[in-house]
Amino acid sequence: MSNKEKDIYSFGFAWGRASAICELYGKNLIKKNTAKVLLEGTIANGKKTIKDIDFDEVFVKTIEEDKNCIQLR
């Protein structure tokens, strides 16, 4: 697997995890503090695993588009 393919996979994994966290929070299935810690961990892990793309810019923009995620940032 190339570095670009690894980055795409890692981005997809992090996005899916963040989406699930925000959805669970939006449905009141997890508390805000728990969701916030999980989301921050997901972002931190993404920064470590994705090397070739601007993770912060793209990922944070994606999170900001989710109404449930906005409340956690």
C-alpha positions in Angstrom: 0.0 0.0 0.0 1.4 3.4 -0.9 1.6 6.3 1.5 -1.2 8.1 -0.3 -3.4 5.0 0.1 -2.5 4.7 3.8 -3.5 8.4 4.2 -6.8 7.9 2.5 -7.5 4.8 4.6 -6.5 6.6 7.8 -8.6 9.7 6.9 -11.6 7.5 6.2 -11.2 5.6 9.5 -10.9 8.8 11.5 -13.8 10.4 9.7 -16.0 7.4 10.3 -15.1 7.3 14.0 -15.7 11.0 14.4 -19.1 10.7 12.6 -20.1 7.8 14.9 -19.1 9.8 18.0 -21.0 12.8 16.9 -24.1 10.8 16.0 -24.1 9.0 19.4 -23.8 12.3 21.1 -26.5 13.8 19.0 -28.9 11.0 20.0 -27.9 11.5 23.7 -26.4 8.0 23.9 -23.1 9.3 25.3 -22.3 12.3 27.5 -20.8 15.5 26.1 -17.5 15.1 28.1 -17.1 11.5 26.8 -17.8 12.5 23.2 -15.4 15.4 23.5 -12.6 13.2 24.8 -13.2 10.6 22.1 -13.3 13.2 19.3 -10.1 14.9 20.5 -8.4 11.5 20.6 -9.6 10.7 17.1 -8.2 14.0 15.9 -4.9 13.5 17.7 -4.6 10.0 16.3 -5.3 11.3 12.8 -2.6 13.8 13.1 -0.1 11.0 13.9 -1.2 8.6 11.1 -1.8 10.9 8.1 1.4 12.3 6.7 0.8 13.5 3.1 -2.4 15.5 3.3 -3.4 18.6 5.4 -5.4 16.6 7.9 -6.4 19.5 10.2 -7.9 21.6 7.4 -9.9 18.9 5.7 -10.9 17.0 8.8 -11.9 19.9 10.9 -13.9 21.3 8.0 -15.7 18.0 7.8 -16.4 18.0 11.5 -17.7 21.6 11.4 -20.3 20.6 8.8 -21.8 18.1 11.3 -24.3 19.9 13.6 -23.6 17.4 16.5 -19.8 17.8 16.1 -19.9 21.6 16.3 -21.2 21.4 19.9 -18.1 19.3 20.8 -15.4 21.6 19.5 
